[in-house]
Amino acid sequence: MIEIQDLRVDYGDFTAVRNLSLTIEEGEIYGFIGPNGAGKTTTFKVIGTMLEPTFGEVKVAGFNVAEHPREVHSILGYMPDFPPVYDDLKVREFCEMFHGAYGYPEEERTKRVDEVLEKTSLTEKKEAMCGGLSRGLKQRLLLSKTLLQKPKVLILDEPASGLDPHSRIELREILKSLAAEGCTVLISSHILTEMEGFCTSIGIIEKGELKATGKIDEVTRSVQAGIIITIDLLAPDPRVSEILSKFPEISNLHDAETTHIHFSFNGEEAQVVQILATMVKEQVPVKGFQEKRMDVEDVFMKISQGEVS
């Protein structure tokens, strides 16, 4: 649904995005992760036809964004970070104004506005003034406006910024339902742990360069070979090192002589069970056994150096 090939964007002598290639399939929720100034918003603006690339090609649903912007506009919804809300309009009037601006028939307006307000849980607020809404409700209103045209591709630049936990959960569920309906979602966020909860794929960008991209588990495996296993004992057991040495998949064994042991394991899932079963069979006093896989935040910190272009 989104194809980017060798994208480069220059602002004078400054290169904001360089050699970026990316493919996002239909129905995916793709999380774009990177520090401030990494090039996320610049990339979004190119996809949304608001900025011409210096070099490279970008397509949305097969349409080149530079050559066919009108066709892209008809299928793409874009919600920038901190977009304006007109305080002197009611919630309903705000959506109706944009429905008209998009050029849709007036006889469909009321029905469509009601549909998007219901989807974003704003039905009870449709007669409220926009200026009196909280930050979270304004974000939901802006999402409502963006959904009016039933976009096939939805770009959200930091939509969860400033939202309370309840509003973030609601936003996550809305995006999951849209993806289930076939909408492709491209979202940037600094709330990395939440990105893992609903994104199907991620891309990590830094200093304008894409450092990693793919399904979350694929990116995780490329950074961390295997998993970290932690074993807690009721008391130290001198046999631990000998027992664990029987498993060649184990490396980086630490604190084997203590009650808190941890090591790297690069083997099959079934072998993890064998490790625990062996220790129990040998009557090692195991109190806790836990495996730890990298989450999105771990992957980001491993790949990214936190540098700004």
VOGU-3710 file (C-alpha; in Angstrom, 3 decimals, decimal comma):
1> mieiqdlrvd> 0,000/0,000/0,000  2,974/2,313/0,672  6,197/1,980/-1,317  9,233/4,168/-0,710  12,383/3,754/-2,762  15,668/5,601/-2,060  13,948/8,628/-0,529  16,111/11,653/0,150  14,916/15,025/1,417  17,220/18,052/1,658
11> ygdftavrnl> 16,562/21,409/3,288  19,329/23,436/1,680  22,598/21,904/2,837  20,845/19,833/5,498  19,695/16,272/4,681  16,658/15,320/6,776  16,044/11,893/5,189  18,567/9,823/3,250  18,359/6,579/1,254  15,102/5,473/2,878
21> sltieegeiy> 13,393/2,439/1,321  10,277/0,958/2,853  7,263/-1,194/1,931  4,056/-1,345/4,001  1,351/-3,867/3,143  -2,412/-3,311/3,157  -3,998/-3,624/6,603  -0,744/-3,193/8,506  -0,255/-0,922/11,506  3,298/0,294/11,012
31> gfigpngagk> 5,036/2,049/13,891  7,625/4,641/12,889  10,028/5,060/15,802  12,826/7,548/16,277  14,034/10,463/18,414  12,906/14,026/17,732  14,538/15,305/14,554  15,121/11,816/13,146  13,089/12,427/9,975  9,707/10,890/10,823
41> tttfkvigtm> 7,562/13,975/10,143  9,507/14,815/6,984  8,820/11,325/5,644  5,129/11,656/6,536  4,894/14,986/4,707  6,333/13,454/1,545  3,848/10,570/1,681  1,053/13,087/2,268  2,132/15,139/-0,807  2,945/18,210/1,311
51> leptfgevkv> 6,657/18,058/0,571  8,492/17,159/-2,625  11,346/14,679/-2,268  14,804/15,713/-3,368  15,344/12,251/-4,764  13,553/8,912/-4,800  10,071/7,622/-5,458  7,068/7,321/-3,140  3,838/5,530/-4,068  0,554/5,195/-2,193
61> agfnvaehpr> -1,739/2,440/-3,502  0,288/2,493/-6,713  0,016/6,270/-7,240  3,226/8,288/-7,384  2,729/11,049/-4,796  4,583/13,634/-6,893  2,774/12,858/-10,156  -0,740/12,015/-8,894  -1,361/14,000/-5,688  -5,125/14,258/-6,263
71> evhsilgymp> -5,507/10,480/-6,440  -3,440/10,143/-3,257  -5,574/12,758/-1,471  -8,723/10,755/-2,196  -7,502/7,673/-0,305  -5,211/9,121/2,342  -6,040/10,593/5,748  -3,344/12,652/7,462  -3,327/13,809/11,079  -0,275/15,958/11,915
81> dfppvyddlk> 1,097/16,588/15,381  -0,682/19,503/17,137  -3,126/20,363/14,310  -5,506/23,271/14,971  -9,085/22,995/16,210  -11,517/25,862/15,617  -12,648/26,763/19,125  -15,777/28,690/18,089  -17,359/25,709/16,303  -19,314/22,848/17,789
91> vrefcemfhg> -17,921/19,332/17,417  -20,622/18,467/14,892  -20,070/21,705/12,936  -16,311/21,096/12,810  -16,807/17,691/11,158  -19,549/18,972/8,857  -17,282/21,782/7,636  -14,544/19,330/6,650  -17,008/16,922/5,077  -18,083/19,779/2,815
101> aygypeeert> -14,478/20,814/2,171  -13,730/17,282/0,991  -16,469/17,737/-1,621  -18,823/14,998/-0,466  -22,610/15,270/-1,085  -24,501/17,283/1,516  -27,260/14,665/1,807  -24,683/12,163/3,154  -23,141/14,598/5,626  -25,201/14,006/8,764
111> krvdevlekt> -24,990/10,226/8,482  -21,228/10,185/7,912  -20,504/12,675/10,694  -22,571/10,599/13,107  -20,638/7,473/12,046  -17,190/8,912/12,750  -18,266/10,517/16,029  -19,629/7,174/17,169  -16,425/5,393/16,139  -14,332/7,825/18,200
121> sltekkeamc> -16,785/7,870/21,144  -17,712/11,538/20,663  -21,448/11,191/20,049  -22,313/12,671/23,445  -20,043/15,651/22,731  -21,297/16,553/19,247  -23,063/19,734/20,473  -20,131/20,786/22,681  -17,896/23,698/21,679  -14,490/22,621/20,389
131> gglsrglkqr> -12,760/25,211/22,560  -14,062/23,549/25,712  -12,706/20,091/24,919  -9,814/18,526/26,773  -6,566/17,690/24,957  -7,613/14,049/24,631  -11,056/14,889/23,251  -9,524/17,299/20,734  -7,237/14,515/19,528  -10,261/12,266/19,093
141> lllsktllqk> -12,098/15,029/17,219  -9,152/15,441/14,840  -9,148/11,702/14,243  -12,896/11,905/13,510  -12,267/14,596/10,924  -9,483/12,508/9,364  -11,759/9,476/9,082  -14,565/11,329/7,278  -13,336/10,321/3,833  -12,955/6,613/4,753
151> pkvlildepa> -9,215/6,611/4,017  -7,465/3,485/2,794  -4,215/4,845/4,242  -4,073/6,679/7,570  -1,008/8,655/8,686  -0,886/9,717/12,338  2,021/11,830/13,592  2,320/11,434/17,389  -1,455/11,015/17,915  -1,060/9,816/21,523
161> sgldphsrie> 1,023/12,821/22,617  -0,505/14,287/25,758  -3,261/11,700/26,058  -4,163/10,079/29,363  -3,914/6,254/29,636  -7,661/5,746/29,068  -7,601/7,819/25,869  -4,527/5,959/24,630  -6,272/2,622/25,075  -9,314/3,920/23,172
171> lreilkslaa> -7,080/5,202/20,363  -5,320/1,842/20,149  -8,624/-0,025/19,851  -9,872/2,361/17,159  -6,726/1,819/15,081  -6,942/-1,961/15,474  -10,546/-1,920/14,245  -9,581/0,236/11,245  -6,769/-2,159/10,324  -9,193/-5,073/10,603
181> egctvlissh> -11,347/-3,289/8,019  -8,369/-3,109/5,631  -7,056/0,371/6,407  -3,268/0,737/6,400  -2,042/2,778/9,372  1,323/4,528/9,596  1,880/5,956/13,077  4,733/7,603/14,938  4,947/7,674/18,711  7,365/8,052/21,602
191> iltemegfct> 5,312/5,653/23,746  7,284/2,623/22,632  5,743/-0,007/24,903  2,272/0,824/23,571  3,467/0,559/19,970  4,251/-3,103/20,618  0,704/-3,686/21,795  -0,933/-2,987/18,438  1,663/-2,442/15,692  2,225/-5,323/13,285
201> sigiiekgel> 5,551/-3,917/12,038  8,001/-1,208/13,064  10,707/0,920/11,523  13,482/2,586/13,530  14,833/5,776/12,008  17,756/7,871/13,221  19,590/10,802/11,649  17,367/10,397/8,583  18,354/6,772/7,999  16,201/3,689/8,475
211> katgkidevt> 18,157/1,471/10,870  15,750/-1,470/10,979  12,332/-2,418/9,600  10,039/-5,446/9,589  7,684/-7,462/11,752  8,337/-6,844/15,442  9,577/-10,377/16,110  11,836/-10,239/13,039  13,456/-6,988/14,143  13,823/-8,349/17,676
221> rsvqagiiit> 15,555/-11,510/16,468  17,935/-9,451/14,327  19,032/-7,551/17,434  18,909/-10,289/20,068  19,943/-13,820/19,234  17,841/-15,925/21,557  16,404/-14,970/24,932  17,554/-14,154/28,448  16,620/-16,698/31,126  16,630/-15,861/34,827
231> idllapdprv> 16,494/-18,537/37,540  15,904/-17,761/41,220  16,878/-20,359/43,837  15,904/-20,744/47,474  19,598/-21,279/48,226  22,838/-21,421/46,216  23,584/-24,815/44,654  27,162/-25,673/43,559  25,839/-28,067/40,866  24,229/-25,324/38,749
241> seilskfpei> 27,225/-24,663/36,483  27,709/-28,360/35,762  24,005/-28,907/35,016  23,718/-25,923/32,685  26,971/-26,802/30,878  25,132/-29,799/29,400  23,167/-27,391/27,194  25,417/-26,004/24,388  22,722/-23,404/23,535  23,479/-21,586/26,805
251> snlhdaetth> 26,014/-18,721/26,851  26,948/-15,759/29,028  26,170/-17,581/32,287  26,282/-15,174/35,224  26,127/-15,607/39,000  25,848/-19,401/38,884  27,059/-19,590/42,476  24,301/-17,291/43,783  20,509/-17,495/44,148  19,904/-15,237/41,114
261> ihfsfngeea> 21,251/-16,814/37,910  20,864/-15,474/34,390  22,149/-16,484/30,980  21,521/-16,221/27,226  19,775/-19,076/25,446  19,736/-19,574/21,678  17,746/-22,726/21,143  14,272/-24,116/20,561  11,302/-23,458/22,837  11,131/-27,146/23,805
271> qvvqilatmv> 14,696/-26,997/25,127  13,732/-24,243/27,573  11,370/-26,742/29,199  14,189/-29,312/29,316  16,419/-26,927/31,259  13,794/-26,462/33,946  12,894/-30,165/33,980  16,562/-31,128/34,436  17,062/-28,765/37,360  13,899/-30,048/39,054
281> keqvpvkgfq> 14,982/-33,660/38,471  18,336/-32,893/40,107  16,442/-31,367/43,039  17,924/-27,905/42,586  15,746/-25,612/44,774  14,208/-23,558/41,957  11,947/-20,781/43,212  11,464/-18,860/39,962  12,147/-19,426/36,251  11,590/-16,594/33,785
291> ekrmdvedvf> 12,442/-15,958/30,145  12,824/-12,401/28,896  12,502/-11,334/25,291  13,304/-7,875/24,027  10,346/-5,514/23,693  10,114/-2,554/21,320  11,747/-0,243/23,838  14,704/-2,627/24,283  15,132/-2,920/20,504  15,004/0,852/20,061
301> mkisqgevs> 17,620/1,452/22,751  19,828/-1,270/21,287  19,683/0,033/17,716  19,376/3,775/18,301  22,061/5,919/19,848  19,542/8,672/20,529  21,231/10,972/18,048  19,412/13,841/16,369  20,169/14,851/12,802
//
